[in-house]
Amino acid sequence: MNFHLDLIEDKVELFEADSIKVLEEKIQSQIEANKAILLEVHHVSHQMHVTEEGRRFYSALVHFKAKR
């Protein structure tokens, strides 16, 4: 039986929330979780959308890369 482990080199995660504070909390929580598997933030892209009712909707894409 062969047992082989591959390290995760890149990981992209998407987040969404109704407030910027909740979005930041979600991202920060995942940053801490990814530190355990030796990933760090490489790039963050975020957007805000306003619905027809005037409500704001926040989303973010976070690209994690392996620490070198």
Beta strands, then each sheet from edge to edge (+ up, - down):
strand 1: 10-17
strand 2: 39-50
strand 3: 56-66
sheet 1: 1+ 3- 2+
end
